[in-house]
């Protein structure tokens, strides 16, 4: 049994997932086979961090300043 991260995709009125070819090959899956899918949302660490940490400036301003600094180092 493998654990793999996939994205949901719109499929008519439903959502579907596509299994990567390497997983299909490793698990010897065939069309029409039944599999069990465990649903677990991916946690966004940045969202959690921005919600828990307070800044002196808004995050948008911090990001803008970081981009300016990054660009000036490479130009």
KASULFEN-V858602 format. One record per pair of residues at least 12 apart in sequence whose C-alpha atoms are under 10 Angstrom apart, sorted by the first residue. I is the first residue (numbers start at 1). J is the second residue. Records with the same first field share a line. If there is no record, write none. Layout:
I=J / J
This chain:
1=23 / 26 / 27
2=23 / 26 / 27
3=23 / 37 / 38
4=19 / 20 / 23
5=17 / 19 / 20 / 40 / 41 / 42
6=18 / 19 / 20
7=19
